[in-house]
Amino acid sequence: MKTKLQKIGANVTVNCLHPGVVRTRLTRDREGLLTDLVFFLASKLVKTVPQAAATTCYVATNPRLVNVSGKYFTDCNETTPSGLGTNSSEATKLWAASEILVTQHSKTSFDPCS
């Protein structure tokens, strides 16, 4: 997306982040001893909602990142994304699929370069 926005001269920055695995109530209706054990053990590794929100807030508000674009962040630090995250062929496929989805569910046409 950074490359596409640069081509059209857009004055915005785009970055990506991973908030981590977050403890939420999405699994509140789980049942079973094995499931309870897995969730108990996993609960020691997951983040609280405020901890997970920290990276989002950091990337969105830190003055040092005002002109930073096209980067990936975890735990409030710039990191290297996975191989898939830097694969331009996969990025092209994802962009095409996203355009289809947006067009199917939008009342207006979608052309990010117009």
PyMOL CGO cylinders between C-alpha atoms (Angstrom):
from pymol import cmd
from pymol.cgo import CYLINDER

trace = [
    CYLINDER, 0.00, 0.00, 0.00, 2.88, 2.36, 0.74, 0.3, 1, 1, 1, 1, 1, 1,
    CYLINDER, 2.88, 2.36, 0.74, 4.12, 1.96, -2.84, 0.3, 1, 1, 1, 1, 1, 1,
    CYLINDER, 4.12, 1.96, -2.84, 0.67, 2.55, -4.35, 0.3, 1, 1, 1, 1, 1, 1,
    CYLINDER, 0.67, 2.55, -4.35, 0.15, 5.66, -2.22, 0.3, 1, 1, 1, 1, 1, 1,
    CYLINDER, 0.15, 5.66, -2.22, 3.58, 7.03, -3.14, 0.3, 1, 1, 1, 1, 1, 1,
    CYLINDER, 3.58, 7.03, -3.14, 2.80, 6.59, -6.85, 0.3, 1, 1, 1, 1, 1, 1,
    CYLINDER, 2.80, 6.59, -6.85, -0.28, 8.79, -6.58, 0.3, 1, 1, 1, 1, 1, 1,
    CYLINDER, -0.28, 8.79, -6.58, 1.44, 11.36, -4.37, 0.3, 1, 1, 1, 1, 1, 1,
    CYLINDER, 1.44, 11.36, -4.37, -0.79, 10.76, -1.35, 0.3, 1, 1, 1, 1, 1, 1,
    CYLINDER, -0.79, 10.76, -1.35, 0.33, 12.61, 1.76, 0.3, 1, 1, 1, 1, 1, 1,
    CYLINDER, 0.33, 12.61, 1.76, -0.29, 9.75, 4.20, 0.3, 1, 1, 1, 1, 1, 1,
    CYLINDER, -0.29, 9.75, 4.20, 1.72, 7.08, 5.91, 0.3, 1, 1, 1, 1, 1, 1,
    CYLINDER, 1.72, 7.08, 5.91, 0.75, 3.43, 6.32, 0.3, 1, 1, 1, 1, 1, 1,
    CYLINDER, 0.75, 3.43, 6.32, 2.23, 0.94, 8.72, 0.3, 1, 1, 1, 1, 1, 1,
    CYLINDER, 2.23, 0.94, 8.72, 1.29, -2.49, 9.95, 0.3, 1, 1, 1, 1, 1, 1,
    CYLINDER, 1.29, -2.49, 9.95, 1.42, -3.95, 13.43, 0.3, 1, 1, 1, 1, 1, 1,
    CYLINDER, 1.42, -3.95, 13.43, 0.69, -7.07, 15.40, 0.3, 1, 1, 1, 1, 1, 1,
    CYLINDER, 0.69, -7.07, 15.40, -0.96, -6.40, 18.76, 0.3, 1, 1, 1, 1, 1, 1,
    CYLINDER, -0.96, -6.40, 18.76, -0.06, -9.86, 20.02, 0.3, 1, 1, 1, 1, 1, 1,
    CYLINDER, -0.06, -9.86, 20.02, -2.36, -12.58, 21.26, 0.3, 1, 1, 1, 1, 1, 1,
    CYLINDER, -2.36, -12.58, 21.26, -4.99, -10.85, 23.37, 0.3, 1, 1, 1, 1, 1, 1,
    CYLINDER, -4.99, -10.85, 23.37, -6.99, -12.10, 26.31, 0.3, 1, 1, 1, 1, 1, 1,
    CYLINDER, -6.99, -12.10, 26.31, -10.63, -11.40, 25.46, 0.3, 1, 1, 1, 1, 1, 1,
    CYLINDER, -10.63, -11.40, 25.46, -13.98, -12.90, 26.35, 0.3, 1, 1, 1, 1, 1, 1,
    CYLINDER, -13.98, -12.90, 26.35, -14.47, -14.42, 22.90, 0.3, 1, 1, 1, 1, 1, 1,
    CYLINDER, -14.47, -14.42, 22.90, -13.99, -17.90, 24.34, 0.3, 1, 1, 1, 1, 1, 1,
    CYLINDER, -13.99, -17.90, 24.34, -16.26, -17.45, 27.36, 0.3, 1, 1, 1, 1, 1, 1,
    CYLINDER, -16.26, -17.45, 27.36, -18.60, -20.27, 26.27, 0.3, 1, 1, 1, 1, 1, 1,
    CYLINDER, -18.60, -20.27, 26.27, -15.94, -22.94, 25.93, 0.3, 1, 1, 1, 1, 1, 1,
    CYLINDER, -15.94, -22.94, 25.93, -16.53, -26.28, 27.63, 0.3, 1, 1, 1, 1, 1, 1,
    CYLINDER, -16.53, -26.28, 27.63, -14.49, -29.30, 28.60, 0.3, 1, 1, 1, 1, 1, 1,
    CYLINDER, -14.49, -29.30, 28.60, -11.53, -30.15, 30.80, 0.3, 1, 1, 1, 1, 1, 1,
    CYLINDER, -11.53, -30.15, 30.80, -8.98, -30.21, 27.98, 0.3, 1, 1, 1, 1, 1, 1,
    CYLINDER, -8.98, -30.21, 27.98, -10.24, -26.89, 26.63, 0.3, 1, 1, 1, 1, 1, 1,
    CYLINDER, -10.24, -26.89, 26.63, -10.08, -25.38, 30.12, 0.3, 1, 1, 1, 1, 1, 1,
    CYLINDER, -10.08, -25.38, 30.12, -6.52, -26.63, 30.57, 0.3, 1, 1, 1, 1, 1, 1,
    CYLINDER, -6.52, -26.63, 30.57, -5.39, -25.22, 27.21, 0.3, 1, 1, 1, 1, 1, 1,
    CYLINDER, -5.39, -25.22, 27.21, -6.95, -21.85, 27.94, 0.3, 1, 1, 1, 1, 1, 1,
    CYLINDER, -6.95, -21.85, 27.94, -5.48, -21.77, 31.45, 0.3, 1, 1, 1, 1, 1, 1,
    CYLINDER, -5.48, -21.77, 31.45, -1.96, -22.42, 30.14, 0.3, 1, 1, 1, 1, 1, 1,
    CYLINDER, -1.96, -22.42, 30.14, -2.39, -19.99, 27.25, 0.3, 1, 1, 1, 1, 1, 1,
    CYLINDER, -2.39, -19.99, 27.25, -3.71, -17.30, 29.59, 0.3, 1, 1, 1, 1, 1, 1,
    CYLINDER, -3.71, -17.30, 29.59, -0.21, -16.91, 31.00, 0.3, 1, 1, 1, 1, 1, 1,
    CYLINDER, -0.21, -16.91, 31.00, 1.12, -16.02, 27.54, 0.3, 1, 1, 1, 1, 1, 1,
    CYLINDER, 1.12, -16.02, 27.54, -1.52, -13.61, 26.28, 0.3, 1, 1, 1, 1, 1, 1,
    CYLINDER, -1.52, -13.61, 26.28, -1.73, -9.85, 26.64, 0.3, 1, 1, 1, 1, 1, 1,
    CYLINDER, -1.73, -9.85, 26.64, -4.38, -7.79, 28.34, 0.3, 1, 1, 1, 1, 1, 1,
    CYLINDER, -4.38, -7.79, 28.34, -6.38, -5.44, 26.13, 0.3, 1, 1, 1, 1, 1, 1,
    CYLINDER, -6.38, -5.44, 26.13, -4.36, -2.37, 27.30, 0.3, 1, 1, 1, 1, 1, 1,
    CYLINDER, -4.36, -2.37, 27.30, -1.08, -4.20, 26.65, 0.3, 1, 1, 1, 1, 1, 1,
    CYLINDER, -1.08, -4.20, 26.65, -2.26, -5.16, 23.17, 0.3, 1, 1, 1, 1, 1, 1,
    CYLINDER, -2.26, -5.16, 23.17, -3.40, -1.60, 22.45, 0.3, 1, 1, 1, 1, 1, 1,
    CYLINDER, -3.40, -1.60, 22.45, 0.00, -0.15, 23.36, 0.3, 1, 1, 1, 1, 1, 1,
    CYLINDER, 0.00, -0.15, 23.36, 1.60, -0.83, 19.96, 0.3, 1, 1, 1, 1, 1, 1,
    CYLINDER, 1.60, -0.83, 19.96, -1.38, 0.61, 18.08, 0.3, 1, 1, 1, 1, 1, 1,
    CYLINDER, -1.38, 0.61, 18.08, -1.26, 3.77, 20.20, 0.3, 1, 1, 1, 1, 1, 1,
    CYLINDER, -1.26, 3.77, 20.20, 2.51, 4.01, 19.82, 0.3, 1, 1, 1, 1, 1, 1,
    CYLINDER, 2.51, 4.01, 19.82, 2.44, 3.76, 16.02, 0.3, 1, 1, 1, 1, 1, 1,
    CYLINDER, 2.44, 3.76, 16.02, -0.52, 6.15, 15.72, 0.3, 1, 1, 1, 1, 1, 1,
    CYLINDER, -0.52, 6.15, 15.72, 0.75, 8.89, 18.04, 0.3, 1, 1, 1, 1, 1, 1,
    CYLINDER, 0.75, 8.89, 18.04, 4.53, 8.82, 18.42, 0.3, 1, 1, 1, 1, 1, 1,
    CYLINDER, 4.53, 8.82, 18.42, 5.99, 12.00, 16.89, 0.3, 1, 1, 1, 1, 1, 1,
    CYLINDER, 5.99, 12.00, 16.89, 9.14, 10.13, 15.82, 0.3, 1, 1, 1, 1, 1, 1,
    CYLINDER, 9.14, 10.13, 15.82, 7.00, 8.05, 13.44, 0.3, 1, 1, 1, 1, 1, 1,
    CYLINDER, 7.00, 8.05, 13.44, 5.31, 11.00, 11.72, 0.3, 1, 1, 1, 1, 1, 1,
    CYLINDER, 5.31, 11.00, 11.72, 7.06, 10.32, 8.38, 0.3, 1, 1, 1, 1, 1, 1,
    CYLINDER, 7.06, 10.32, 8.38, 7.62, 6.58, 8.83, 0.3, 1, 1, 1, 1, 1, 1,
    CYLINDER, 7.62, 6.58, 8.83, 5.71, 4.46, 6.33, 0.3, 1, 1, 1, 1, 1, 1,
    CYLINDER, 5.71, 4.46, 6.33, 5.67, 0.87, 5.14, 0.3, 1, 1, 1, 1, 1, 1,
    CYLINDER, 5.67, 0.87, 5.14, 7.04, -0.57, 8.38, 0.3, 1, 1, 1, 1, 1, 1,
    CYLINDER, 7.04, -0.57, 8.38, 5.92, -3.41, 10.67, 0.3, 1, 1, 1, 1, 1, 1,
    CYLINDER, 5.92, -3.41, 10.67, 5.73, -3.12, 14.45, 0.3, 1, 1, 1, 1, 1, 1,
    CYLINDER, 5.73, -3.12, 14.45, 5.34, -5.51, 17.37, 0.3, 1, 1, 1, 1, 1, 1,
    CYLINDER, 5.34, -5.51, 17.37, 5.62, -4.69, 21.08, 0.3, 1, 1, 1, 1, 1, 1,
    CYLINDER, 5.62, -4.69, 21.08, 6.17, -0.99, 20.27, 0.3, 1, 1, 1, 1, 1, 1,
    CYLINDER, 6.17, -0.99, 20.27, 9.24, -1.78, 18.16, 0.3, 1, 1, 1, 1, 1, 1,
    CYLINDER, 9.24, -1.78, 18.16, 9.88, -1.87, 14.43, 0.3, 1, 1, 1, 1, 1, 1,
    CYLINDER, 9.88, -1.87, 14.43, 10.49, -5.47, 13.42, 0.3, 1, 1, 1, 1, 1, 1,
    CYLINDER, 10.49, -5.47, 13.42, 10.95, -7.50, 10.26, 0.3, 1, 1, 1, 1, 1, 1,
    CYLINDER, 10.95, -7.50, 10.26, 7.77, -9.10, 8.94, 0.3, 1, 1, 1, 1, 1, 1,
    CYLINDER, 7.77, -9.10, 8.94, 7.63, -12.73, 7.86, 0.3, 1, 1, 1, 1, 1, 1,
    CYLINDER, 7.63, -12.73, 7.86, 8.64, -13.82, 4.38, 0.3, 1, 1, 1, 1, 1, 1,
    CYLINDER, 8.64, -13.82, 4.38, 5.00, -13.77, 3.30, 0.3, 1, 1, 1, 1, 1, 1,
    CYLINDER, 5.00, -13.77, 3.30, 4.71, -10.23, 4.61, 0.3, 1, 1, 1, 1, 1, 1,
    CYLINDER, 4.71, -10.23, 4.61, 7.43, -9.05, 2.23, 0.3, 1, 1, 1, 1, 1, 1,
    CYLINDER, 7.43, -9.05, 2.23, 6.48, -11.19, -0.79, 0.3, 1, 1, 1, 1, 1, 1,
    CYLINDER, 6.48, -11.19, -0.79, 5.45, -8.81, -3.60, 0.3, 1, 1, 1, 1, 1, 1,
    CYLINDER, 5.45, -8.81, -3.60, 3.65, -11.56, -5.54, 0.3, 1, 1, 1, 1, 1, 1,
    CYLINDER, 3.65, -11.56, -5.54, 1.49, -12.36, -2.51, 0.3, 1, 1, 1, 1, 1, 1,
    CYLINDER, 1.49, -12.36, -2.51, 0.93, -8.64, -1.92, 0.3, 1, 1, 1, 1, 1, 1,
    CYLINDER, 0.93, -8.64, -1.92, -0.40, -8.29, -5.47, 0.3, 1, 1, 1, 1, 1, 1,
    CYLINDER, -0.40, -8.29, -5.47, -2.79, -11.21, -4.93, 0.3, 1, 1, 1, 1, 1, 1,
    CYLINDER, -2.79, -11.21, -4.93, -3.97, -9.77, -1.61, 0.3, 1, 1, 1, 1, 1, 1,
    CYLINDER, -3.97, -9.77, -1.61, -4.55, -6.35, -3.17, 0.3, 1, 1, 1, 1, 1, 1,
    CYLINDER, -4.55, -6.35, -3.17, -6.61, -7.87, -6.00, 0.3, 1, 1, 1, 1, 1, 1,
    CYLINDER, -6.61, -7.87, -6.00, -8.71, -9.94, -3.58, 0.3, 1, 1, 1, 1, 1, 1,
    CYLINDER, -8.71, -9.94, -3.58, -9.23, -6.88, -1.37, 0.3, 1, 1, 1, 1, 1, 1,
    CYLINDER, -9.23, -6.88, -1.37, -10.40, -4.80, -4.33, 0.3, 1, 1, 1, 1, 1, 1,
    CYLINDER, -10.40, -4.80, -4.33, -12.95, -7.49, -5.20, 0.3, 1, 1, 1, 1, 1, 1,
    CYLINDER, -12.95, -7.49, -5.20, -14.27, -7.63, -1.64, 0.3, 1, 1, 1, 1, 1, 1,
    CYLINDER, -14.27, -7.63, -1.64, -14.47, -3.86, -1.29, 0.3, 1, 1, 1, 1, 1, 1,
    CYLINDER, -14.47, -3.86, -1.29, -16.21, -3.51, -4.64, 0.3, 1, 1, 1, 1, 1, 1,
    CYLINDER, -16.21, -3.51, -4.64, -18.72, -6.25, -3.80, 0.3, 1, 1, 1, 1, 1, 1,
    CYLINDER, -18.72, -6.25, -3.80, -19.64, -4.61, -0.49, 0.3, 1, 1, 1, 1, 1, 1,
    CYLINDER, -19.64, -4.61, -0.49, -19.49, -0.96, -1.47, 0.3, 1, 1, 1, 1, 1, 1,
    CYLINDER, -19.49, -0.96, -1.47, -22.17, 1.29, -2.91, 0.3, 1, 1, 1, 1, 1, 1,
    CYLINDER, -22.17, 1.29, -2.91, -19.56, 3.23, -4.89, 0.3, 1, 1, 1, 1, 1, 1,
    CYLINDER, -19.56, 3.23, -4.89, -16.76, 2.01, -7.10, 0.3, 1, 1, 1, 1, 1, 1,
    CYLINDER, -16.76, 2.01, -7.10, -13.32, 1.60, -5.57, 0.3, 1, 1, 1, 1, 1, 1,
    CYLINDER, -13.32, 1.60, -5.57, -10.28, 3.03, -7.31, 0.3, 1, 1, 1, 1, 1, 1,
    CYLINDER, -10.28, 3.03, -7.31, -7.48, 3.93, -4.88, 0.3, 1, 1, 1, 1, 1, 1,
    CYLINDER, -7.48, 3.93, -4.88, -5.45, 5.56, -7.63, 0.3, 1, 1, 1, 1, 1, 1,
    CYLINDER, -5.45, 5.56, -7.63, -8.08, 7.99, -8.91, 0.3, 1, 1, 1, 1, 1, 1,
]
cmd.load_cgo(trace, "trace")
